[in-house]
Amino acid sequence: MALALVVTARRLRPYFLSHPIGVKTNTPLKQTLGKPETSARLVKWAIELREYDISYVPRTTINAQALADFEMAGMSVEDTSQNQMWLLHVDGHLRLKTAVQALSSHHHRWWIDIVGSFPEASSQRKFLLVAIDYFAKWVEAEPLARITEGEVMKLIWNNIVCHFGIPREIISNNGRQFQGRRIQEWCQELHIKQRFTSVAHPQSNGQVEVTNRILMQGIKRKLERVGGNWTEELTSVLWAYMTIPRGSTGESPFSLVYGIEAIIPTELGIPSHRVMNFFEICNKDLLKESLDLIEELREKALIRIQRYKNTMINSYNKRVRAQSF
């Protein structure tokens, strides 16, 4: 019962903060949460629920039910139920086909591009092969000396397929590394659809261009600060990118992939709320709860992405001036 109340409060947090909440229950829930000798999990939940205006109302018993049960005991009702499948129509929800397509579209579209060149590092590496997930904005990157079809196929297999499954679609420019016969046949075997952007308009691969610019800026700042090998600083640059919420989704790439926010080094120096209230004995249960809510988190991110796209379209259309001839 306590877990149900905590999960409801997390999902309906704006309503719990704005209104007094009455909980009708036939269990001594208030007394159970108020005992200091209870388990650490209940203590944590009690602390979490204190910020809300919650009153616990006991349910009244219905003695008349005993008479109804007595009368019904001698009656037999023929079971006429049929084993039929019911179709539930939820008002305002996506159509069935659209809903299935939306839920199955996570990590199935990736952009691939080449960044560089950088100052030559160890093993003559001066290019960066970057792959970006369309949905979560997750980034996979490999520093390379030369970028060939084999290196592109290796990145797709090791960094995408082995971690997220076979993608449905890969978007890239028209470079020979991306459209050679070998990689095209390989993608056909895996049923991966290749899409190519226009050479004259690389901005059509816009998400990759934005991310590449952020990576370039991050690596340059690191180089100016330490003056070392840029490949050694690549991991920290990627970590910073993937733990910061993106404007289009409202969530960080890390949370959309794993369901929880990563603990950053700053939280260890200045303990945050979740670090101070960490209990190892109930951590596994909390992680399971996060996995239960991850689909809802991803659905909200998909809605934000569409809203963000509509905002950009409207902003662009306002600047278009109609011309008559």
N, C-alpha and C positions, 0 to 999 in steps of 0.2 A: 504493500500500500504506500509506504514511504517512497519507494523508487518510482511508482507511478506519479506521485505528486511532484517529485523532483524533475522528472522528464517533462511533465506537462508545463511546469514553471519555466523550464529552459526554452521550450518551443513557443510558449505564449508569453514570453518575458515582457513585451510592451503592455499587454493587457494586465498582467500581474502588477506592474509598476504604476499603472494609471488608476486601478480600481481596487477596492477592498474585495477580498476573495473569501467565500464561505465554503468550507469543505465538510460535506455531510458524510459521516462514517459511523459504523457501529463498532469500531475498534478504538482503543485508547491511544490514538496516534499522537496527540499532543503530549501526553505523559511519557510515551516511549521516546520521543525526540528530545524531551527535556531532561532525561536522566544522564548524568555525566558518566555513569559506569557502563553505559552501553558501548557497543562496538565503535571502532574508529570511523567506520563508514557512516553510521547513523549520526555521529557527532559532526562529521563533515557536511552531511546533508542538512542537519539542523542549523549550522552556521550559514549555509547557502540560502536557506528559506527565511532567515531572520529579516532580510531586507524587504520582504513583502508584508503587506497588511493582510494576514491570513487568520481567520477565525475558524475554529473547529466546532461543528454542530453535531451532536449525537443524533442518530436516527431514532425515531419512535417505533416501538414494537407494535405489531398488528396481531392482537389476540384472536380476532375473528377469523383468521386464516385457518385455525384449527377446525372450526365448524365446516368450512368449505372442504377441507381435506377429508373430513369424516363422511360427508355426503358423496364425494367423488370416488370414495374407495370402492363402492359396490357397482360402479358404472364402468362399462367397457366401451371403448370407442374403436371402431374399425379403422385400421390404418390405411388410408387411401392415398398416401403420398407417393409421388412418382419421382424417379431419379432423373431429374431434368437439370440442365445447366442454366443458371440465371445470368443475365447480362445486366450489369449495373451501369446506368448512365449518370455520370457526375456532372452537374451543371457547371459550365464554364471551363471544363477541362479540355485538353487536347483530344482530337480524334484518336481512335485506337491505333491506326497506322502511324500517325504522326508521333504519338507518345512513344511507341516502340522504337521508332527511328531516332527520337531525341535521346532516349535512355541508352541506346546502343552506339551512340556517336562519340563517346568519350575516347580520346587518344587515337582516333581513326583517320585523322587528317594531319599531315605534317608538311612543313615548309623546310626546304634545304637550300643553303646558300654558302658561298665562300667569302670569308672575311680576310682582308690583308691587302698588301703584304705588311708584316711587322718586321722589326729588326731581327736578323737571323739569330736563332737560339740554338740550343744543343741539338745535335743530329740534323743541322741545317733546316730546322723547322721555322717557317716564316708565314705559313697560312693557317687559317682556322676554318675547319668544316663544321658548320652549325646546322642543327636540326631543331625545329621549334614546333611544339604541339599546338594546333589551332585552338583547342578548347582550354586547357589548363595553362597555356603559355610556358610549359616546362621546356627547358633548354638542354640539349645534348651537344657537346662540342669536343672536337679532337684537333690538337695542333699537328700539322703535317708539313713535310718538306715539299712534297708534290701531291697533287690531288688527282687521282686517276679513277677510272670506273671501279676498279677493285677496292679502293679506299672508300668510295661512296657506298658500295654494296656492304663492305665490312661495317661501316657506321650504322647502316639501316638494320643489319642483322643483330649486331652486338648491343647497340644502344636503344633500338626501338623494338624490334621483334622479340628479343629475349626478355625485355622488361615490360612491355605494354601489349604484346601480341602483334599479329600481322596487321598493318594499317590498310585501309581501303584506298587511300589516295595520298599521293606525294606530289607536291608542287615545287617546281624549281625553274631556273632560267634555261636558256637553250644551249648551255655549255656542253661540249662534247663529253664531259665526264658524266652528264646526266641523261644523255639521249643516245649513247652508243648502242650498238646491236647487242652486246653482251648484257648490259644492264636492262635493256628493254625485254629481252627474252627471259631474264631472271625474274623481273617484275611480273611478266605474264604467267610464269609458273606459280608464283605466289598470289596471283589474282590481285595485284596492286595496280591501280589505275594511275598513270602518270599524266600530270598536267604541266604545261610549260607557259611561262609568262612571256610577254613581248619584250624583245631586246630593246626596242626604242622607249619602252615605258616600264623600267624595272620597279617603279613605285607601285605597280599592280600587285607585286609581292610585298605589300606594305608592312605586314607584321614582322617579316624577317628583316626588312630594312631598318625598322625602328629598333628591334632587338640588337641587330648588329651595331648600330650607332651607340647604344648603351654599353655593349661589351667593349667596343673600341675606347670609349671614354673611360670606362673603369680600368682597363689595362693600362692606358696612358697615364692615368693618375697614379697607379701603383708603380709604374716604371719611374715616374718623376720622384716618387717618395723614396723608393729603395734602390733604384738604379740597377736592378738585377734582371734575372732571366724572366721574361714575361710569361713563359709557360708554367713557371712555379707559382705565379700569382693568379693563374686562370681559375683554379678551384675556388679561391675566396671570392673572386668576382662573380662566378656562377652562383655561389651560395648566397651572396647578398642579393642578387637578382631574384632568386627563387623564394626568398623568405619575405619579400616586400609585396603587399597587395597590389595587384594591377588594376588600373582604372576601368578596364572593360568588364572584368568579372567581379570586382569588389573583394576578391580573395587572393591569397598568395598562391603561386603554383604548387608550393609544398603542401598546403592544406587541401587543395583539390585532388592531389595524387594520393596522399596518405590519410586524409580525414582529420588531421590535427595540425596545429601550428607548431613549428619547430621552436625549441628552446635556444635562444641566441645567447652568446657569451655575456651580453649586457645584463641579462636576467640573473646570472650567477653573481655578478658584482653588486647589483641592486636588486634584491629578490622581488619578483612580481607576486601577484596574488596566487597564481597557480603553483609557483615554486614554494611559497611559504605554506600552502595547504596541501602539499604532496604527502600521500600516505601510500607506502609501498604495498600494503596488504590489499588495498582496493584499487590499485592502479590498473590491474588487468581488467577489472569490471568496467572501469571508466573508458578504457581503450575499446572494449566491445561496444559500449554505448556509442562511441564516436563512429565506429564502423556501421552501426545501425542507422546513423543520421547522415552518412556521407552521400547517399543518393539524393537526399533532400537538399544538401549543400550544393551538389552539382547541378540539380535542376534549377535552383535559384541563380547559379552562375550562368547557365544557359539563357535564362530570361534576361539577365543583365547584359549579356553579350548582344542579344537581339535589340534591346533597348538602346544600347550604346551605338549600334550600327544605324538604327533609325535616327538617332540624334545627329550623327555625322552626315547622314543623307540629307536630312532637313537643313542642316547648316550649309551644306554645299549647294543645295537647290536655291537657297535664299540669295546666294551670290551670283547665280546664273541670270544673265540678262537676255531676255528674248529679243531676237532680231527678225525683222520682216524685210523681205526682198520684193 
